[in-house]
């Protein structure tokens, strides 16, 4: 589910910038499938990103504050109404 969501989100931003970020904070939880999911806040100078990753599968989703805000809106819509808003509507 998250892979499909982030595929749509990543269409608007493709980052070729390979800055080195240091982990400032990390939290993890186990999802309903039993996988451990890690959330990290990484910083590099004034830049901060949110990373959602599965260490076992070596999968990472890197979100800047704009994409993290969009994710928050989508999750809030799911929590309130159990649906996502249509992102294709203008």
C-alpha positions as CSV (number, residue, x, y, z in Angstrom):
1,X,0.0,0.0,0.0
2,X,2.7,2.5,1.0
3,X,4.8,1.6,-2.1
4,X,1.8,2.5,-4.4
5,X,1.2,5.7,-2.5
6,X,4.8,6.8,-2.6
7,X,5.2,5.9,-6.3
8,X,2.5,8.6,-6.9
9,X,4.2,11.0,-4.6
10,X,7.6,10.5,-6.1
11,X,6.4,11.4,-9.6
12,X,6.5,15.0,-8.7
13,X,10.0,14.9,-7.2
14,X,13.0,12.9,-8.4
15,X,16.1,13.6,-6.3
16,X,19.5,13.0,-7.9
17,X,21.1,14.9,-5.1
18,X,23.2,12.5,-3.0
19,X,23.8,14.6,0.2
20,X,25.1,12.8,3.3
21,X,22.5,13.0,6.1
22,X,23.0,12.0,9.7
23,X,20.2,10.3,11.7
24,X,18.9,12.7,14.3
25,X,16.0,10.6,15.6
26,X,14.6,7.1,15.0
27,X,11.5,5.2,16.0
28,X,10.3,1.8,14.9
29,X,7.1,-0.3,15.1
30,X,5.9,-3.6,13.9
31,X,3.2,-3.5,11.3
32,X,0.2,-5.9,10.9
33,X,2.3,-8.2,8.6
34,X,5.0,-8.5,11.3
35,X,7.6,-6.3,9.6
36,X,9.6,-3.8,11.6
37,X,9.2,-0.3,10.1
38,X,11.6,2.4,10.9
39,X,11.0,6.2,10.8
40,X,14.1,8.3,10.8
41,X,14.6,12.1,10.8
42,X,17.9,12.8,9.0
43,X,19.6,16.2,8.9
44,X,22.3,17.8,6.7
45,X,22.9,21.4,7.7
46,X,19.6,23.1,7.2
47,X,18.0,20.3,5.3
48,X,15.8,17.7,7.1
49,X,14.2,14.7,5.6
50,X,11.9,12.0,6.9
51,X,12.9,8.4,6.0
52,X,10.5,5.5,6.1
53,X,12.4,2.2,5.7
54,X,12.3,-1.5,6.0
55,X,15.9,-2.6,6.9
56,X,15.3,-6.2,6.0
57,X,14.1,-5.4,2.5
58,X,16.5,-2.5,2.2
59,X,13.6,-0.2,1.0
60,X,13.6,3.5,1.8
61,X,11.2,6.3,1.2
62,X,12.8,9.8,1.6
63,X,10.4,12.7,2.1
64,X,11.1,16.4,2.5
65,X,8.8,18.5,4.6
66,X,6.4,19.1,1.6
67,X,6.0,15.4,0.9
68,X,5.7,14.6,4.6
69,X,2.9,17.2,4.9
70,X,1.1,15.5,1.9
71,X,1.6,12.1,3.6
72,X,0.1,13.6,6.8
73,X,-2.9,14.9,5.0
74,X,-3.4,11.5,3.3
75,X,-3.1,9.6,6.6
76,X,-5.5,12.1,8.3
77,X,-8.0,11.5,5.5
78,X,-7.7,7.7,6.0
79,X,-8.0,8.0,9.8
80,X,-11.1,10.2,9.5
81,X,-12.9,8.8,6.5
82,X,-11.0,5.6,5.5
83,X,-10.4,6.9,2.0
84,X,-7.7,9.0,0.3
85,X,-8.6,12.2,-1.5
86,X,-8.3,12.2,-5.3
87,X,-4.9,13.7,-6.0
88,X,-5.7,14.0,-9.7
89,X,-8.4,16.5,-9.1
90,X,-7.4,20.1,-9.3
